[in-house]
Amino acid sequence: MTRIGIIVGSTRPGRRGTAVARWVEQATLGHTVVTTGQASVEVVDLAAQALPLLDEPVPAMFTDYRNPHTRRWSAVISSFDAFVFVTPEYNHSLPAALKNAIDFLYFEWGDKAAGLVSYGVQGGLRASDHLRLVMAEVRAAVVPTQVSLSVFTDFDFSDFDASDPTAAGVLRPGAGQEQDLTTMLAEVSAWSHALRGLRAADPGMGANGSAGLEPDLATERAG
Ligand SMILES: Cc1cc2nc3c(=O)[nH]c(=O)nc-3n(C[C@H](O)[C@H](O)[C@H](O)COP(=O)(O)O)c2cc1C
């Protein structure tokens, strides 16, 4: 069975991220990949993980983790076969909290499929573009179909004070968003399945902590 983790990429009090993640979770629970028993789903909230700013002395590709919070985070991410990232756009990119959480690990993301659900004033597209590049670096395979929600057209503010900057609104995804999500989830499941052989052949956690990379490349990356 494919275990899909929905990563909530924002940590801000009053964030819209939790509503978006709930929508993704509900759609996944109703998707054939789950109803036919091929996949299961779990939400991973970065706010609950409470990771500090990266405080590991050794780069993650050596898997020489010194801190209990890193080992805990490694165990969480290792337990999944695939991910859906729920990310807002912050200043033209993904939130620092999400980038930091990714940087803590390396092989735990590798040879796994990922789908992107972004949101923002302009659909969070710059965040998802940047996240694609980041995930390529940690050897994840991001599927082509993605969901892009607009704060203006996919959230309803009719019961909120329009001048209140903390008003989260109510998530009401527009026509076509659910279909894109359904397609994306099918791709995540299929790609995760296709990558299973690679994950089995290269579990990534070697005895010296640098398995999966040639020694020269591991040293170069660490430098
Ligand atoms: C620090 C910050 C920077 C933002 N920068 C952008 C941006 O560059 N582009 C954009 O479309 N929206 C931007 N926004 C709007 C957010 O995408 C929108 O408020 C979203 O709901 C934030 O996610 P969250 O509610 O989960 O924190 C920004 C919001 C914050 C808090």
The ligand as an ORCA input file, in Angstrom:
! r2SCAN-3c Opt
* xyz 0 1
  C       4.940     36.663      4.434
  C       3.921     36.587      3.314
  C       4.320     36.832      2.019
  C       3.396     36.706      0.972
  N       3.836     36.849     -0.313
  C       3.008     36.554     -1.338
  C       3.492     36.534     -2.673
  O       4.651     36.825     -2.942
  N       2.634     36.204     -3.658
  C       1.326     35.866     -3.405
  O       0.598     35.524     -4.342
  N       0.831     35.882     -2.148
  C       1.644     36.212     -1.110
  N       1.171     36.213      0.169
  C      -0.237     35.886      0.390
  C      -0.342     34.416      0.778
  O      -0.085     33.553     -0.274
  C      -1.710     34.125      1.362
  O      -1.937     35.034      2.422
  C      -1.787     32.704      1.920
  O      -3.049     32.499      2.508
  C      -0.707     32.450      2.959
  O      -0.725     31.128      3.392
  P      -1.131     30.739      4.882
  O      -2.483     31.402      5.108
  O      -1.218     29.269      4.911
  O      -0.064     31.336      5.759
  C       2.050     36.373      1.245
  C       1.649     36.181      2.585
  C       2.568     36.257      3.595
  C       2.125     35.978      5.010
*
